[in-house]
Amino acid sequence: MIKEPTVIDCAAEKDWEILVNQQSKRFLGAIARFEDCAIRLLSEGVSPIVIKLAFFYQWTRLISWSQNVDNRIEDDWLKKSEDIMLPVIKLLRKIMMSLSSNDINKGEGPLAVNLQNKLKSFDPRIEEGVSKKSIDEQFFVANQALFTAVEATIKTKLSMQTLSSICLFYWFRCYSAVTDIAPEDARKVEQHWGRVMDAVSDLVKTKIS
């Protein structure tokens, strides 16, 4: 059983906000790199549903490295991503419900706005009946593209914690676009992404122990 962490305001939220507000070149460079990668994959016909899985796969790798997770546990996570994805989804929805519309900073524009606009036109119904072979092929293409983006970002010496958080951020961006999450609810979560970072980190620690 996974013990749900307490959702509280935290220093990590301030750290994320500082990165956004200070226009950190390495941070914004990583944001742009992953946004361009996702848009390119969409243009090549890769489904947002598959892209979100690839982002989660990359996040799982990075978070296991930053948390010094045993290789056996990391392998299990990568093979059975739903074992950790479902608790993360539950946690994000809990955070979403804890925030009101008053928690949205109307003057703060969204990150990766071009990707957000691109995802608006996606209709999940067109994915019905897609074969497992097609999904596997698309996942391979998406993962290869993200492997390259991750390696390029690591070379900029952006912190592993921030890099993993960016991957999870893009996973959520794609996830919210293909599920029942309202745009205003997604924006609440994204504007409090530091809180998500901290709560998910606590969740990962319960999975390790």
C-alpha positions in Angstrom: 0.0 0.0 0.0 1.2 3.5 -0.8 0.8 6.1 1.9 -0.4 9.3 0.4 1.9 12.2 1.2 0.5 15.4 2.7 0.1 18.1 0.1 1.7 21.3 1.5 3.3 24.5 0.2 7.1 23.9 0.0 10.4 25.3 -1.0 10.4 23.4 -4.2 7.5 25.4 -5.5 9.5 28.6 -4.9 12.5 27.0 -6.7 10.4 26.3 -9.8 8.9 29.8 -9.7 12.3 31.3 -9.4 13.5 29.4 -12.5 10.5 30.6 -14.4 10.6 34.2 -13.2 14.4 34.6 -13.6 14.2 33.3 -17.1 17.1 30.9 -16.5 18.7 30.2 -19.8 19.3 26.5 -19.1 15.8 26.0 -17.8 14.1 27.9 -20.6 16.4 26.1 -23.1 15.2 22.7 -21.8 11.6 23.8 -21.9 12.0 24.9 -25.5 13.9 21.7 -26.4 11.2 19.4 -25.1 8.4 21.5 -26.5 9.9 21.4 -30.0 10.5 17.7 -29.6 6.8 17.0 -28.7 5.5 19.3 -31.5 7.8 17.5 -34.0 6.5 14.1 -32.9 2.9 15.3 -33.2 3.6 16.6 -36.7 5.0 13.2 -37.6 1.7 11.6 -36.6 2.8 10.3 -33.1 -0.2 10.3 -30.8 -0.3 12.5 -27.7 -1.3 9.4 -25.8 2.0 7.7 -26.8 4.0 10.9 -26.3 2.8 11.2 -22.7 3.9 7.6 -22.0 7.3 8.4 -23.4 7.6 11.4 -21.2 6.6 9.3 -18.2 9.2 6.7 -19.1 11.9 9.4 -19.3 10.7 10.9 -15.9 10.9 7.4 -14.4 14.5 7.0 -15.5 15.5 10.4 -14.3 13.7 10.3 -10.9 15.2 6.9 -10.2 18.7 8.3 -10.8 18.2 11.4 -8.7 16.7 9.3 -5.9 19.5 6.7 -6.2 16.9 3.9 -6.7 18.2 0.4 -6.9 18.5 -0.9 -10.5 16.1 -3.7 -9.8 13.4 -1.3 -8.7 14.1 1.0 -11.6 13.7 -1.9 -14.0 10.4 -2.9 -12.4 9.1 0.7 -12.7 10.1 0.9 -16.4 8.5 -2.4 -17.2 5.3 -1.7 -15.2 5.0 2.1 -15.4 1.3 1.9 -14.3 2.4 0.8 -10.9 3.8 4.3 -10.3 1.8 6.3 -12.9 -1.6 5.6 -11.3 -0.6 6.8 -7.8 0.9 9.9 -9.5 -2.3 10.6 -11.3 -4.3 10.1 -8.1 -1.9 12.5 -6.3 -2.2 15.2 -9.0 -6.0 15.0 -9.0 -5.9 15.4 -5.2 -3.7 18.5 -5.6 -6.1 19.8 -8.3 -9.1 19.5 -6.0 -7.2 21.3 -3.2 -6.8 24.4 -5.4 -9.5 26.9 -6.2 -9.9 29.1 -9.2 -8.5 31.9 -7.0 -5.2 30.1 -7.0 -4.7 30.9 -10.7 -2.4 33.8 -11.4 -4.2 35.4 -14.3 -1.1 37.4 -15.3 1.1 34.3 -15.6 1.2 32.9 -19.0 1.5 29.1 -19.5 4.8 27.5 -20.4 5.1 25.7 -23.7 2.1 27.6 -25.2 2.8 26.4 -28.7 2.4 22.8 -27.6 -0.7 23.6 -25.6 -2.3 25.1 -28.7 -1.2 22.1 -30.8 -2.8 19.7 -28.3 -6.2 21.6 -28.3 -7.1 20.0 -31.7 -6.5 16.4 -30.5 -9.6 14.2 -30.4 -9.0 11.0 -28.3 -11.7 9.2 -30.1 -9.6 9.0 -33.2 -7.2 6.7 -31.3 -9.8 4.0 -30.7 -8.9 0.8 -32.3 -5.2 1.6 -32.9 -3.2 -1.6 -32.9 -0.6 -2.5 -30.3 2.0 -2.8 -33.0 1.3 0.8 -34.1 1.5 2.0 -30.5 4.8 0.2 -29.9 6.2 1.6 -33.1 5.2 5.1 -32.1 6.5 4.7 -28.6 9.9 3.7 -30.0 10.0 6.8 -32.2 8.9 9.1 -29.3 11.3 7.6 -26.8 14.3 7.8 -29.2 13.5 11.5 -29.7 13.2 12.1 -26.0 16.4 10.2 -25.2 18.2 12.7 -27.5 16.5 15.6 -25.8 17.4 14.3 -22.4 21.1 13.7 -23.3 21.4 17.2 -24.8 19.8 18.8 -21.7 22.1 16.8 -19.3 25.1 18.3 -21.2 23.9 21.8 -20.2 24.3 20.8 -16.5 20.8 21.5 -15.6 20.1 19.8 -12.3 18.7 16.2 -12.5 15.8 17.2 -10.3 14.8 20.0 -12.6 15.2 17.9 -15.7 13.0 15.1 -14.3 10.4 17.7 -13.3 10.3 19.1 -16.8 9.7 15.6 -18.2 6.9 15.1 -15.7 5.5 18.6 -16.5 5.3 17.6 -20.2 3.7 14.3 -19.3 1.0 16.1 -17.4 0.6 18.6 -20.3 -0.1 15.7 -22.7 -2.1 13.7 -20.0 -4.5 16.6 -19.3 -5.0 17.1 -23.0 -6.3 13.5 -23.6 -8.4 13.1 -20.4 -11.3 14.8 -18.7 -9.2 17.5 -17.0 -10.6 20.9 -17.6 -8.1 23.5 -19.0 -8.5 25.7 -15.9 -7.8 22.8 -13.6 -4.7 21.9 -15.6 -3.5 25.5 -15.3 -4.0 25.5 -11.5 -1.7 22.4 -11.2 0.9 23.8 -13.6 1.1 27.1 -11.8 1.8 25.2 -8.6 4.2 22.8 -10.2 6.7 23.1 -7.3 4.1 21.6 -5.0 3.7 18.7 -7.4 7.4 18.2 -7.5 7.6 18.0 -3.7 4.6 15.8 -3.3 5.6 13.4 -6.1 9.1 13.2 -4.5 7.5 12.1 -1.2 5.4 9.5 -3.2 8.5 8.1 -4.8 10.2 7.7 -1.5 7.3 5.6 -0.2 7.6 3.4 -3.3 11.3 2.9 -2.5 10.9 2.1 1.2 
